[in-house]
Amino acid sequence: MQAILAAVEPLATQTIPLEEATGRVLAQSVYAERDQPPFDRVMMDGIAISHAEFAAGTRSFPIQSTQAAGDPAQTLEPGRVIEIMTGASLPNGADCIIPVERIIVNELGAHIEANYAASELQFIHARGSDHRKDTELLRSGTRVSPMDIAIIASCGLAEVAVAEQPQISVISTGNELVPAGEAIESHQIRMSNGPAIVAMLEEHGYVGAAHDHLIDEPALLKKHIARHLERSSVLILSGGVSMGKADYVPQVLDDLGVEVIFHKVSQRPGRPMWFGTGPNGQAVFALPGNPVSTLVCGRQYVIPALHHMSGMAATVPQFASLTTDITFKPQLTNFLPVKLISNAAGQVLAMPVHTNTSGDFASLSGTDGYVELALEQTEFKAGTTVPLHRWRL
């Protein structure tokens, strides 16, 4: 993975309207425009009073006026109360809010329940108690969530700088592939890798990827991959990357000036994984064609690379404990799909889901991700803590 991160180039930034920022990666920090709350904020409908007068035994007060949310703060006169609404600024001279449920209002004024106990500063959200002006609320590298939209808006920003969306081409290769909805022969298979990779990209915030299907014919592959190289900053190919006579992709990429960074990884599934960089710095991923290999390599290498290019902050490593003993052949790192559960102590447990070869993509439905089993080991006992990679970063 380090070889990929060292090779990919950061994306440019752009400024977009706030309403378009959900799911994008911030390219700036966001600072508080004002104290939050910007005034002593009333938290309950009721009356604003002087607590000292309440503490002296007064329970009935003439009503001076009414103040709603959005009204300028009034000044409380001695011996009186102001009817107050939730969200209003605290009147000057008031330091206690009595909830409306604890008072009776009539023509003589407001009357507090006889046995009600009130404390100074109750139901008052103090100015600046959430954060102070100029506090950094969001850092560059944050993927913007709906909650973050609220923060950005509260800071008065109608626009925000984000990483540009990469131009991505997803290319499915293979004579045997037939798209969903088209007639299919007994010797053919449905094209599933490309749509799955596009969906994985979208789930992680990378929308608008172009998907193409190319047959295993060198001249055609060269022509169309060259076209995708011209329009894209990232290419993701599926299939044609192993050692078969019809696996033309590595040679075609070499002919197009794509420099190979590595080909083959000591892992299962996905050993034929290929990565390189194009003449203009394009990131080129050639994933194995078996569906489980494609999905694992897409999540393990493509998504982290895109996050890195976007300047997204690094995620915290996660771990889980195996629920059963596992034995594997040595010399390969194994990525094993799992379903996650939690025990009574809150520990994350990983239940292995074995696939019937790396073509058994149906077994992945309902899994939460996969665990990484180190190549140096052959046996992993139940309870062993291992790295966890969720499908959704």
N, C-alpha and C positions, 0 to 999 in steps of 0.2 A: 504493500500500500504506500509506503514511503516513496518508492520510485515513481508512482503515479502522482502523488502530491507535489513532488519536486518538479515534475514535468509540465503540469497544467498551468495555464496562465490565468491570472485573476480577471474577472469580468469587469467591464466598464460600469459606471454608475449613471443613473438617470434620476430626475426629479419628477414625481408623479403626484396626482391629486390624492388626498387622504383616502377617499372612498375607493381607490384602486389598490391600496397598499396591503390589504389582508393577504397573508401567505407569502409576501415578498420579504427579502432579507435587507434589514436596515444598513445603509452605508453612512450613517451619522448617529451620533448620540442625541438623545432627546432630554432637554432640561426643563425643570419646572418653571413655568412663566410667573407664578406667584406662590405665596404660601398656600398650603392646602390643609384645611379649608382657608379661604382668603379672609375670613372674618370668624368671630365666635358664632358658630352656627347652632341654631335651635334644633333639637332633635325630636320634639314632641309638640303636638297641638296642645294648647293650654293657656296659661298666663305666666308672664314674666314678672318676677317680684324681687324685692330686696330681701335676702335671706336674714339679714339682721333684724328686720321688722318681724319676720316669721318667728325667729328665735326668741323675740321679746314677747311672743304670745298672740300676736295679731293673726286672726283667721278670716276676717272679712275685710274686703277692700273695695273702694269705688273703682270702676273701670275708667281709666284715662282715655284709652283709644284702642284701635286694632292695628296690628302690623302684619302684613302678609310677606311671604317669600318674594324677594325682588324689590321690596320697599326699602328706602333708606332707613338706617337705624334711627329710631326716635330716642328721646331722653326721658327716662322714667322720673316722674315727680314723686317726692316723698309721700308715703302713705297711700299710694295708688298702685294699680297693676295695669299692665298692657296685655290685651288679648293677643296671642302670638300663634303663628302657624309654623309647621314643620318646614325647615329649610330657610327660615328668616334669619337675618342677622340679629344678634342679641342687642336689645336696647341699652343705651348708655345708662349706667346706674343700676342695672339688673344683674343678678348673679345666681339666679335659681329659676328653674321652670317647674311649675306644678301641672301635671297632665290634666287634660280636660276631664278624664274619667274621675278625678279626685275633687272636682269642684261643682258647685251649683251656681248658676248665673240667673239673677232676677233683676228687677228694676232697682234694687238697692246696691247691686254690685256682684262681685264674685266671692263665694264663700267656700273655704277649704274644709274638707272633712275634719272633724274634731280630732280624731286619733291618727291622722296622717303624719308620718315622719318625713321631713324633707331635709336634704343635705345641701350645703353650699356647692354651687357649680353643677348640680345634677341636671342631666339631659342637655348639657352644653358641650358641643364638639369644638374644642379649643382651637383657635387660629394656629395654623402651622403644626398641629399635632400629628398630621399624616406625613408631611414633609415640608421643607422650607424652600423658598425661592432659589432657583439655580441648582437644586439637587439633580444629579443625573438619575433619571428614571428608567431610561432604556439605553442600552449600549449598542454601538455598531456591531453588527453580526447577529442581532436578534431577528428571528423569523416572526413577522408581525401576526399576532393573534387578534381576535375580536376584542379581548381585554386591552391589548396594546393600542388598538384604535381609540378606545376611550381615553387612554393616557395621552396619546399624541394630540387628540382634539382638546383635552383639558389644558394642554400647553400652548394652545392658540395657533397650532401649525395646520394650515390648509393644504400644504404640500410637504413631501418628505423625500429625502434621497435614499434610493435603494439600489441594490445590484441589478443590472440589466438581466432580463431573461435570456439564457443561452439559446442560440439557434441549434436545435437538435434534430438530427435525422436518425431514425430507427430503420434498419434494413434487415428484412428476413430473407435468407438465401435458401434455395433448395427447389429442385424440380418437383419434389413430391408434395409441396405445400398447396393447399386449396383454401381460400378464405371461406369463412362462415357465410352461408346463404347461397353458395354456388354448388352445382352438381359435383359429386365426388365419386371416383372409381375405387374399387376394392384395394388397389395397390397404393393409394394416396393417403395422406393424413391432413387433418385440419391445421391451418396456420394459427397457432396460439401464442407463440413466443413474442412476436411483435406487438400484438394488442396488450399482452401482459406487461411488457416493458413500458409501453406508453402509459398504461394505467399506473404503474409503479412511479413513473416520473411525475404524473399529475398528483398522485397522493402526497408526494414530497414537495409540491409547489412548482414543478417545472412543466408548464402547460405549453401547448402549441407544437409539440413534436410532430414532424412529418414522418409518415410510415410508408415504406416502399417494399415491394416483393421482387426479388431478382432471381432468375434461374441460374443454375450452375454452368455458365458459359463465359469463359474468360474475357472475350471481347466485350460482351454486354456488361459484365460486372465492372470492367475497367471504365467503360463509357459512363455508366450511371453513378458509380461511386465517385468518379471525378466531378460530376455535376453536384453531388451532395457535398463534396469537399468545398466547392466554391461557395455554397450558400450557408454552410453550417460551421459552428464553432466546436460542435461535438458530434461525432458519429458513433452509433452503437449498432454493430452488426451481430447477427445471430446465425450460427452455422457456418460450415465451410472452412473451419479453422484447425481441423485435426490433421491426421496423417494420410487420409484416403486420397485416391487418385482424383476425386472430384472436389477436393478441398483446396480451392484456388485462391481463397481470400488473402492469405499471407503474401503470395507472390504478386497478386494484383495490387495490393497496398504498397509493396516495395516498388513496383513499376510506376506508381503514382507519386513516388517521393515521400511516402510516409515512413518515418524512421521507427524501427521496432525498438521498444524499450525492454520488453521481455515477451517471451512466448513459452508458455507452460508454467504452471505453478504446482508445487508439491501439495496438492489438496484433493479431496474427494467430497462432493462432486466438483467438476469444473477444471480439471487438470489442463485442458488445452487452451485455457484463457490467454488472450493476446492483447497487448497494449502498445500503442505507439503515438507519435505526434506527427501531424501533417506539415506541409511546407510553410503554412502560415500560422503554425502553432496550434492547429486543431487537435483536440483530444480524440483519439480513435480507439474504441474498445471493440474487440472482436470476441464475442462470447461463444462458448460451445453451444451446439444446437440442441442437445438434450434439454427438455424443458426445466427440470429441476436445476441443472447446471446453470442455465440461463438466468433463472430467477435468483439463485444464490449469488452468482457473480455480479448480477445487476445491483443487488443490495449491498454486497460486500465491497465492491470497487467503484461502480459508477456513481451511486448516490453519494458516498462520502467525497468523491472527487468533485461533484457538482456543488456540494455544500462548501468545500474548500475554495472553489473558484468564486463562489458568491460571497466569500468572506464571513460565512456563518460561524458562530462561536462553536468551539469543539464541545461535543457532548461528553458527559461523564460515563466512563465505562460501567457496564452492568454485568452482574454475575447471577448464577442460579445454581442450585444443588440438584444433582441427578437423583431421580427416584428409583432407578434400577441400575444393576451392574451392566457395563458396556465393555465389549471386547472388539478391537479393531486390529487390522494388520498394521504394522509399523511403517515408518518412512513417509507417511502422508498425513497432513492435517485434515481431520474429518469435520465437516460441517453437518451436524445432525439436526433435522427439524424437530421441534418440540412444541408441546402444549404446556402452558404455565398454570400452576395452581399455587395457593398459599396455604401454609399450615397455621395452626393456632397461634404460633409465635410470630406470624407475619413474614416468615421466611419464604422466598420465592423458590418454588420447586419446578424442575423441568422434567416432563414426561416424554421420553423419546418416541418419535413417530418414524418408523422405518419405512422407507420407500422401496418399492419393487423395481429396482434399477433407477437410474437418473432420468428415465422417461416417464416415471409414475408421478406426474404433476398433480393428479387428483388427490393424492395423499396429503398434499400441502394444505388443502382446504381445512380451515379451523385451527391451523397451527399459528402460534404467536411469533415465531422466529426460529432461530437455530442456535445451538451451542457449538462452541469451538473446542475440539478435542486435540490436544497437542500431538504433533507427529512423533515426539520422543517416547510416548507412552503407548502401550497396547491394551492395558486394562484400566478401567475407571470404575471404582466401587460406588455403590449407591451412597449418596451423601457428599460425594466429591463436588467441590465448588469449581465451576468452569465459566469462562467468558460467555455472555449471552448477547446475541445480536437480534433485536426485534426487527420484524419486517418493516415497521414504521419507526424511523429514527426520531 
